[in-house]
Structure formats: C-alpha cells, structure tokens
Amino acid sequence: MSYVTTKMLDLDLKKMNKSCHKMYLFIKENFTPDGKTDYSGQSTMTTKLYSQYNLMMYPQPEFHELFLEIQKYFHELANPTEPHYAQFWLNFYTNGEFIDWHHHWPMNYKAWHGFYCVNSENPESKTTYRVPPADGMQIKNPEKHEEVEVISKNNLLVISPSAGDQHRSWPWEGNGEPRITIAFDIVPRSKFKSATEQKNHWIPI
C-alpha cells in the first residue's frame, strides 16, 4: 500500500455542498471569537476552529453517509485491533486561502488522517504530502523527502497514516466559489490519557 490511498465515492454532492454551507454559517456565527474570521490566508476559519466542533455530531444525513463510507474504508485499510476515535472538521476556502505545511500525529500514535473533496476542482487544486522516513524520525530536510501530489476531484476520499508526514493545500482560485473539503483524524483510544480528555469531541469509528 502506498502512503496515501484514495477512493472515489458516489455521494450526492449537491446536498453535501448545501450542508457544508449551512455548517460554515453555523460555525461562523457560534465559534468565531469576537467575530474574527480573518486568518491571513494561511488557513481557513473553519479549519482554525476545528477543536470547537465535530462535524459528524451534527444531524445532516449527508454527513452520516460520508461517515459510514470513511468508517468502512478505514477498517479495510487499517484492520484495527483496538477501538479508534475520530474528529471531523470543515475546510472552507475562499479565494486565495490555503493551508500551509503542517503535520498532525507522530508515528508512535499509529493514527490516520484524511479528507473528502466536496467542491475542490480546478487546474491548480491539489494537496501535497511529504512522506516521512521509514524510521519514523521527524522530517528535518523537507526538500529532500519524497513528495506525493493528490489532485483534487469532487467525491474523492483520501486517507493516509498520520506518521509524521507534512502536507499542505495550495491557494484556491475558484471564481467566487469556495473550495470545500471535510477533513478528519482517527486515533487509537489508548492514546487518550483519560476518558474525559477530549470532552464531547471525538466519536467512535
């Protein structure tokens, strides 16, 4: 298996897009401190606030359908031997916004990360991964590491181990339409220090 795996889904994008727009407004109205929504282009408002909500805890049928697809694909890939929990958030890019190089979890967590493309197609829309070394050491010289590019396609599900890799998206130019993806982390239950460490945020998968 390559580091990054993909699968095309067949979900109703029109309904998914509508639900994502509703959640964007809900997040903006309820979780932005003092109405702040400007994050200088190097992230998105809904991404910066990921720890304030779990997208799959909101009763939108389209989100539940996506959850079931992610759950199935994760179990096929990982074949987990212990319970795992997941957090989901919305990436809602306006023109010029992107998410710069970052990482999520170290190799010893045996975690996973991924995203689903709702509205993300244009010639320049992609996500680039810097694959970590096999020994699990931190990436120290990024320009020397293998890079994998995932071209954005609507209804595309992307999953990879979260083992110290770095990844980023590129500036979005969508002629006024937002780039919308739904991202997620999946982490073994044993990595949480206590049952209440992540209050009302992580859900079993």
GULUM-204302 format. One line per 3 residues: number of its first residue (from 1); their letters; for each residue x, y, z of N, C-alpha, C. Coordinates in nm, 3 decimals, padded with zeros to 5 digits. Layout:
REM GULUM-204302
NUM> a> X Y Z X Y Z X Y Z; ...
REM end
This chain:
REM GULUM-204302
1> msy> 00.084 -00.120 00.000 00.000 00.000 00.000 00.087 00.124 00.000; 00.057 00.220 -00.086 00.130 00.345 -00.087 00.092 00.427 00.036; 00.170 00.530 00.068 00.146 00.608 00.188 00.009 00.675 00.184
4> vtt> -00.029 00.729 00.069 -00.158 00.796 00.053 -00.248 00.709 -00.035; -00.368 00.679 00.012 -00.462 00.599 -00.065 -00.588 00.681 -00.094; -00.652 00.652 -00.206 -00.770 00.728 -00.245 -00.881 00.634 -00.291
7> kml> -01.003 00.686 -00.285 -01.119 00.611 -00.330 -01.226 00.709 -00.378; -01.282 00.685 -00.495 -01.391 00.768 -00.544 -01.523 00.718 -00.483; -01.599 00.812 -00.425 -01.729 00.780 -00.368 -01.840 00.824 -00.465
10> dld> -01.962 00.792 -00.429 -02.076 00.827 -00.514 -02.184 00.889 -00.427; -02.149 00.997 -00.357 -02.243 01.065 -00.270 -02.307 01.183 -00.343; -02.418 01.231 -00.291 -02.491 01.341 -00.352 -02.418 01.472 -00.320
13> lkk> -02.340 01.521 -00.415 -02.258 01.639 -00.391 -02.341 01.766 -00.375; -02.453 01.773 -00.443 -02.538 01.891 -00.432 -02.589 01.906 -00.288; -02.636 01.796 -00.229 -02.684 01.800 -00.091 -02.568 01.820 00.006
16> mnk> -02.453 01.756 -00.021 -02.337 01.771 00.065 -02.288 01.915 00.066; -02.285 01.976 -00.050 -02.242 02.115 -00.062 -02.334 02.207 00.018; -02.463 02.184 00.006 -02.561 02.265 00.079 -02.542 02.250 00.230
19> sch> -02.520 02.128 00.277 -02.499 02.106 00.421 -02.371 02.173 00.469; -02.268 02.170 00.387 -02.140 02.234 00.425 -02.155 02.386 00.434; -02.232 02.445 00.343 -02.257 02.589 00.351 -02.333 02.624 00.479
22> kmy> -02.431 02.541 00.516 -02.504 02.564 00.640 -02.411 02.559 00.761; -02.321 02.459 00.761 -02.229 02.446 00.874 -02.127 02.560 00.877; -02.086 02.607 00.761 -01.995 02.722 00.757 -02.058 02.841 00.829
25> lfi> -02.183 02.871 00.799 -02.251 02.983 00.863 -02.271 02.957 01.012; -02.304 02.832 01.047 -02.323 02.797 01.189 -02.193 02.817 01.266; -02.081 02.769 01.211 -01.951 02.782 01.278 -01.913 02.929 01.291
28> ken> -01.933 03.004 01.184 -01.901 03.148 01.186 -01.980 03.222 01.291; -02.108 03.189 01.305 -02.195 03.259 01.398 -02.174 03.217 01.543; -02.127 03.093 01.565 -02.123 03.041 01.702 -01.984 03.023 01.761
31> ftp> -01.881 03.013 01.677 -01.750 02.980 01.730 -01.639 03.081 01.699; -01.668 03.184 01.622 -01.562 03.282 01.593 -01.550 03.380 01.708; -01.432 03.389 01.769 -01.413 03.481 01.882 -01.424 03.626 01.836
34> dgk> -01.517 03.699 01.896 -01.536 03.841 01.864 -01.561 03.863 01.716; -01.619 03.763 01.652 -01.650 03.778 01.511 -01.530 03.770 01.419; -01.414 03.730 01.470 -01.293 03.724 01.388 -01.302 03.611 01.287
37> tdy> -01.282 03.644 01.162 -01.284 03.542 01.057 -01.161 03.552 00.967; -01.072 03.647 00.990 -00.956 03.667 00.904 -00.838 03.590 00.960; -00.792 03.490 00.887 -00.677 03.412 00.931 -00.562 03.425 00.832
40> sgq> -00.555 03.539 00.763 -00.441 03.578 00.679 -00.412 03.481 00.566; -00.511 03.405 00.523 -00.494 03.323 00.404 -00.425 03.190 00.425; -00.353 03.172 00.537 -00.275 03.051 00.555 -00.352 02.942 00.629
43> stm> -00.479 02.954 00.636 -00.567 02.850 00.688 -00.706 02.891 00.644; -00.809 02.830 00.701 -00.945 02.878 00.679 -01.009 02.894 00.815; -01.113 02.974 00.824 -01.179 02.998 00.951 -01.227 02.868 01.014
46> ttk> -01.292 02.784 00.935 -01.347 02.659 00.988 -01.238 02.560 01.027; -01.120 02.572 00.964 -01.007 02.485 00.999 -00.947 02.527 01.131; -00.925 02.656 01.148 -00.866 02.707 01.271 -00.949 02.671 01.394
49> lys> -01.079 02.659 01.374 -01.170 02.633 01.486 -01.205 02.484 01.499; -01.124 02.396 01.441 -01.158 02.253 01.436 -01.183 02.192 01.573; -01.116 02.242 01.676 -01.130 02.182 01.808 -01.259 02.224 01.879
52> qyn> -01.334 02.314 01.817 -01.457 02.363 01.879 -01.580 02.281 01.840; -01.565 02.193 01.742 -01.682 02.118 01.695 -01.635 01.988 01.630; -01.725 01.893 01.618 -01.701 01.772 01.539 -01.813 01.764 01.437
55> lmm> -01.778 01.779 01.310 -01.878 01.790 01.205 -01.977 01.675 01.204; -01.932 01.555 01.239 -02.018 01.437 01.232 -02.117 01.427 01.348; -02.110 01.522 01.441 -02.205 01.522 01.551 -02.328 01.606 01.519
58> ypq> -02.333 01.662 01.398 -02.448 01.742 01.357 -02.535 01.656 01.264; -02.667 01.656 01.287 -02.755 01.558 01.221 -02.791 01.592 01.076; -02.690 01.596 00.992 -02.712 01.612 00.849 -02.698 01.474 00.784
61> pef> -02.799 01.424 00.714 -02.792 01.290 00.655 -02.669 01.269 00.567; -02.629 01.372 00.493 -02.514 01.359 00.404 -02.386 01.334 00.482; -02.373 01.397 00.597 -02.255 01.375 00.680 -02.251 01.231 00.731
64> hel> -02.367 01.178 00.769 -02.372 01.041 00.819 -02.336 00.941 00.709; -02.383 00.966 00.587 -02.347 00.880 00.476 -02.197 00.881 00.453; -02.137 00.998 00.461 -01.992 01.008 00.445 -01.920 00.936 00.559
67> fle> -01.969 00.953 00.681 -01.909 00.885 00.795 -01.904 00.734 00.773; -02.014 00.677 00.725 -02.018 00.532 00.702 -01.917 00.489 00.596; -01.899 00.570 00.493 -01.800 00.539 00.389 -01.658 00.545 00.445
70> iqk> -01.629 00.647 00.526 -01.497 00.659 00.586 -01.472 00.545 00.684; -01.571 00.514 00.764 -01.558 00.405 00.860 -01.525 00.274 00.789; -01.597 00.244 00.682 -01.575 00.120 00.608 -01.434 00.117 00.547
73> yfh> -01.394 00.226 00.484 -01.264 00.230 00.417 -01.150 00.224 00.518; -01.166 00.293 00.631 -01.064 00.289 00.735 -01.043 00.147 00.786; -01.151 00.075 00.812 -01.138 -00.061 00.865 -01.078 -00.155 00.760
76> ela> -01.105 -00.130 00.633 -01.043 -00.211 00.528 -00.892 -00.188 00.524; -00.851 -00.063 00.538 -00.708 -00.029 00.529 -00.631 -00.066 00.655; -00.687 -00.030 00.770 -00.611 -00.041 00.895 -00.632 -00.173 00.967
79> npt> -00.748 -00.235 00.947 -00.781 -00.359 01.020 -00.747 -00.343 01.168; -00.805 -00.244 01.235 -00.764 -00.211 01.372 -00.796 -00.322 01.471; -00.710 -00.335 01.570 -00.729 -00.436 01.674 -00.772 -00.376 01.807
82> eph> -00.794 -00.245 01.810 -00.844 -00.178 01.929 -00.938 -00.066 01.885; -01.023 -00.015 01.975 -01.116 00.092 01.937 -01.042 00.218 01.893; -01.095 00.285 01.792 -01.042 00.411 01.743 -01.151 00.518 01.752
85> yaq> -01.107 00.643 01.767 -01.198 00.756 01.775 -01.158 00.860 01.670; -01.256 00.938 01.625 -01.230 01.030 01.514 -01.286 01.169 01.542; -01.217 01.269 01.486 -01.267 01.405 01.484 -01.276 01.448 01.337
88> fwl> -01.377 01.528 01.306 -01.403 01.573 01.169 -01.423 01.725 01.170; -01.371 01.791 01.068 -01.391 01.935 01.059 -01.404 01.977 00.913; -01.451 02.099 00.896 -01.477 02.155 00.764 -01.361 02.246 00.723
91> nfy> -01.311 02.227 00.601 -01.217 02.321 00.540 -01.294 02.397 00.433; -01.315 02.526 00.453 -01.397 02.607 00.365 -01.312 02.725 00.317; -01.251 02.708 00.198 -01.155 02.806 00.147 -01.225 02.911 00.061
94> tng> -01.197 03.037 00.087 -01.236 03.142 -00.007 -01.115 03.171 -00.096; -01.133 03.254 -00.197 -01.026 03.279 -00.294 -00.898 03.324 -00.226; -00.788 03.260 -00.265 -00.656 03.294 -00.212 -00.617 03.219 -00.087
97> efi> -00.712 03.153 -00.022 -00.680 03.082 00.102 -00.616 02.947 00.072; -00.534 02.903 00.166 -00.468 02.773 00.157 -00.432 02.730 00.298; -00.388 02.607 00.311 -00.337 02.557 00.440 -00.192 02.522 00.419
100> dwh> -00.104 02.589 00.492 00.040 02.575 00.471 00.090 02.442 00.528; 00.220 02.415 00.508 00.280 02.290 00.556 00.255 02.270 00.705; 00.210 02.150 00.741 00.185 02.117 00.881 00.182 01.965 00.895
103> hhw> 00.182 01.919 01.018 00.169 01.775 01.044 00.065 01.755 01.153; 00.023 01.630 01.173 -00.080 01.601 01.271 -00.028 01.516 01.387; 00.012 01.390 01.361 00.044 01.298 01.468 00.179 01.230 01.442
106> pmn> 00.254 01.198 01.548 00.380 01.124 01.531 00.354 00.977 01.500; 00.454 00.909 01.449 00.439 00.771 01.407 00.394 00.679 01.521; 00.443 00.703 01.643 00.412 00.612 01.753 00.265 00.615 01.795
109> yka> 00.189 00.714 01.748 00.046 00.717 01.778 -00.034 00.620 01.693; 00.023 00.577 01.580 -00.046 00.488 01.487 -00.183 00.546 01.448; -00.184 00.677 01.423 -00.306 00.748 01.386 -00.319 00.756 01.234
112> whg> -00.434 00.804 01.190 -00.463 00.822 01.048 -00.523 00.960 01.025; -00.508 01.008 00.902 -00.564 01.138 00.865 -00.618 01.129 00.723; -00.716 01.212 00.693 -00.767 01.213 00.557 -00.861 01.328 00.531
115> fyc> -00.911 01.332 00.409 -01.009 01.435 00.373 -01.095 01.386 00.257; -01.209 01.451 00.243 -01.305 01.419 00.137 -01.334 01.547 00.060; -01.330 01.540 -00.072 -01.349 01.658 -00.157 -01.496 01.677 -00.191
118> vns> -01.551 01.790 -00.150 -01.689 01.824 -00.179 -01.697 01.913 -00.303; -01.622 02.023 -00.299 -01.615 02.116 -00.414 -01.471 02.165 -00.420; -01.390 02.103 -00.503 -01.247 02.133 -00.495 -01.175 02.123 -00.629
121> enp> -01.248 02.122 -00.738 -01.182 02.102 -00.867 -01.149 02.234 -00.935; -01.024 02.251 -00.968 -00.978 02.346 -01.068 -00.837 02.303 -01.106; -00.778 02.354 -01.212 -00.649 02.301 -01.259 -00.536 02.305 -01.157
124> esk> -00.543 02.397 -01.061 -00.434 02.413 -00.965 -00.465 02.354 -00.828; -00.581 02.293 -00.811 -00.622 02.247 -00.679 -00.561 02.110 -00.649; -00.479 02.105 -00.545 -00.414 01.980 -00.509 -00.368 01.986 -00.363
127> tty> -00.334 01.870 -00.310 -00.274 01.858 -00.178 -00.143 01.784 -00.194; -00.037 01.836 -00.134 00.095 01.776 -00.146 00.139 01.720 -00.012; 00.189 01.597 -00.014 00.239 01.529 00.105 00.391 01.513 00.096
130> rvp> 00.460 01.535 00.206 00.599 01.495 00.220 00.601 01.369 00.305; 00.637 01.259 00.242 00.632 01.129 00.307 00.743 01.118 00.410; 00.712 01.075 00.532 00.815 01.067 00.637 00.910 00.951 00.613
133> pad> 01.030 00.956 00.672 01.123 00.844 00.659 01.068 00.719 00.728; 01.112 00.604 00.682 01.060 00.477 00.732 01.089 00.456 00.880; 01.194 00.520 00.933 01.229 00.501 01.074 01.145 00.586 01.167
136> gmq> 01.054 00.666 01.112 00.964 00.744 01.194 01.025 00.872 01.249; 01.145 00.905 01.208 01.209 01.027 01.255 01.141 01.149 01.194; 01.153 01.262 01.262 01.093 01.385 01.214 01.158 01.430 01.083
139> ikn> 01.078 01.488 00.995 01.131 01.541 00.870 01.215 01.664 00.900; 01.346 01.657 00.872 01.437 01.768 00.904 01.477 01.847 00.781; 01.487 01.781 00.667 01.522 01.849 00.543 01.409 01.826 00.442
142> pek> 01.302 01.906 00.451 01.182 01.880 00.372 01.207 01.867 00.223; 01.298 01.947 00.170 01.319 01.945 00.025 01.380 01.814 -00.023; 01.432 01.731 00.066 01.494 01.604 00.028 01.399 01.485 00.039
145> hee> 01.278 01.509 00.084 01.185 01.398 00.106 01.094 01.378 -00.015; 01.052 01.254 -00.031 00.959 01.221 -00.138 00.829 01.300 -00.121; 00.778 01.354 -00.230 00.652 01.425 -00.227 00.548 01.352 -00.312
148> vev> 00.426 01.348 -00.261 00.314 01.286 -00.330 00.208 01.393 -00.349; 00.160 01.407 -00.472 00.056 01.506 -00.500 -00.077 01.435 -00.525; -00.181 01.486 -00.460 -00.317 01.436 -00.481 -00.396 01.547 -00.549
151> isk> -00.435 01.524 -00.672 -00.514 01.620 -00.748 -00.659 01.616 -00.699; -00.715 01.731 -00.672 -00.850 01.738 -00.617 -00.954 01.696 -00.720; -01.041 01.605 -00.679 -01.155 01.564 -00.760 -01.276 01.554 -00.668
154> nnl> -01.386 01.609 -00.709 -01.506 01.603 -00.626 -01.548 01.458 -00.604; -01.585 01.426 -00.480 -01.624 01.292 -00.436 -01.503 01.202 -00.410; -01.384 01.259 -00.406 -01.264 01.180 -00.378 -01.240 01.172 -00.228
157> lvi> -01.219 01.050 -00.177 -01.183 01.028 -00.038 -01.035 00.993 -00.032; -00.961 01.062 00.056 -00.816 01.044 00.068 -00.785 01.006 00.212; -00.711 00.898 00.233 -00.671 00.854 00.366 -00.524 00.813 00.363
160> sps> -00.452 00.849 00.470 -00.313 00.805 00.485 -00.283 00.787 00.633; -00.179 00.710 00.665 -00.131 00.712 00.804 -00.092 00.855 00.840; -00.105 00.890 00.965 -00.055 01.018 01.014 00.069 00.986 01.096
163> agd> 00.181 00.974 01.026 00.303 00.921 01.087 00.418 01.019 01.076; 00.387 01.146 01.101 00.491 01.247 01.096 00.507 01.312 00.960; 00.419 01.278 00.865 00.428 01.342 00.734 00.396 01.491 00.746
166> qhr> 00.435 01.567 00.645 00.391 01.704 00.630 00.303 01.712 00.505; 00.203 01.797 00.509 00.119 01.814 00.391 00.063 01.956 00.389; 00.017 01.996 00.272 -00.037 02.130 00.254 -00.134 02.131 00.137
169> swp> -00.222 02.231 00.135 -00.302 02.261 00.016 -00.247 02.389 -00.045; -00.289 02.419 -00.167 -00.235 02.534 -00.240 -00.343 02.640 -00.256; -00.303 02.765 -00.279 -00.403 02.874 -00.287 -00.517 02.842 -00.382
172> weg> -00.636 02.869 -00.335 -00.757 02.838 -00.410 -00.801 02.957 -00.494; -00.826 02.934 -00.619 -00.883 03.035 -00.707 -01.008 02.974 -00.771; -01.122 03.005 -00.714 -01.244 02.938 -00.756 -01.350 03.026 -00.817
175> nge> -01.308 03.144 -00.866 -01.405 03.234 -00.930 -01.526 03.262 -00.842; -01.497 03.283 -00.716 -01.604 03.317 -00.622 -01.666 03.199 -00.551; -01.647 03.078 -00.603 -01.697 02.957 -00.537 -01.595 02.908 -00.435
178> pri> -01.637 02.865 -00.316 -01.541 02.816 -00.216 -01.490 02.677 -00.249; -01.368 02.648 -00.207 -01.318 02.511 -00.208 -01.362 02.447 -00.076; -01.429 02.333 -00.083 -01.483 02.269 00.037 -01.431 02.127 00.048
181> tia> -01.367 02.096 00.159 -01.330 01.959 00.191 -01.370 01.931 00.335; -01.385 01.804 00.367 -01.412 01.760 00.504 -01.293 01.674 00.548; -01.225 01.718 00.652 -01.103 01.650 00.697 -01.129 01.575 00.827
184> fdi> -01.039 01.481 00.858 -01.058 01.401 00.978 -00.927 01.342 01.028; -00.923 01.316 01.158 -00.818 01.240 01.223 -00.880 01.118 01.288; -00.808 01.007 01.287 -00.853 00.884 01.353 -00.740 00.836 01.443
187> vpr> -00.768 00.820 01.572 -00.664 00.792 01.671 -00.706 00.676 01.760; -00.614 00.585 01.795 -00.648 00.476 01.887 -00.692 00.528 02.023; -00.791 00.464 02.081 -00.840 00.506 02.213 -00.729 00.504 02.317
190> skf> -00.635 00.415 02.306 -00.528 00.402 02.407 -00.438 00.525 02.413; -00.443 00.612 02.312 -00.357 00.730 02.310 -00.417 00.847 02.388; -00.543 00.834 02.431 -00.601 00.937 02.515 -00.567 00.906 02.660
193> ksa> -00.527 01.006 02.735 -00.482 00.984 02.871 -00.597 00.948 02.964; -00.716 00.998 02.937 -00.831 00.967 03.022 -00.957 00.972 02.938; -01.063 00.916 02.992 -01.189 00.908 02.919 -01.249 01.045 02.893
196> teq> -01.211 01.145 02.973 -01.269 01.279 02.959 -01.170 01.378 02.899; -01.058 01.329 02.847 -00.955 01.420 02.795 -01.006 01.504 02.679; -01.085 01.442 02.592 -01.139 01.513 02.477 -01.290 01.522 02.492
199> knh> -01.335 01.615 02.571 -01.476 01.621 02.610 -01.568 01.643 02.490; -01.660 01.548 02.471 -01.768 01.564 02.373 -01.717 01.608 02.237; -01.607 01.551 02.193 -01.549 01.593 02.065 -01.516 01.476 01.975
202> wip> -01.454 01.374 02.028 -01.418 01.257 01.950 -01.530 01.154 01.953; -01.551 01.085 01.842 -01.656 00.984 01.835 -01.597 00.850 01.788; -01.654 00.738 01.829 -01.602 00.608 01.788 -01.623 00.587 01.639
205> i> -01.529 00.514 01.578 -01.540 00.487 01.436 -01.509 00.340 01.409
REM end
